[in-house]
Amino acid sequence: MAPLKVERYIVGPVQTNCYFAVNEQTKETLIIDPGASADRLAEILRQEKLNPVAILLTHGHFDHAGAAADLAEHFHISIYAQEHEKETLENAALNLSGWEGKEQTYHVDCFLRDEQEIDLAGFHIRVLFTPGHTVGGCCYYFPYQDALFSGDTLFAQSVGRTDFPKGSASQLIRAIKEKIMILPDEVTVYTGHNDITTVGTERMYNPYL
């Protein structure tokens, strides 16, 4: 089992959590939701002598995907997202990039299916399709490290907003209950904004569930 070290960097105008999922044995690293600050993140990777191998996007909003292309080009790595998120990524009205003043579209190299299992950076990862915040939002579950990167699906004592285009509160709550609340209590949930939590804590205290 590869030892996982998670580093969190808060980036962009809405304080998004970007994570480095680092294999401590090999220094191979997954960059999760690099929403902004590509130069800063690249410099950290160089200073820590980390070896980025892929970028994982939980969804296509600008504050999670905005720096992905620059980092992918810099390190010659691929960008992954859930297959239903293609429209959000490629439609500026859906990815909300106009909030920053310039509408943009985002490119993804590999689209993933619900429950697809992939191996990257020495980690075994299960893709959990969790629509509601966006049509193709997903979480990345590392079962052997008891870690879940939830993006804007699940927060500490809260859930993602559903008032954006194509959002659905009923879909979001159903996805959380069916995909996340079945996981072990000890799974650490690395959220897209604000504090990190656990599945057990949210099962007990989240008022939306």
Disulfide bonds with the S-S distance in Angstrom:
none
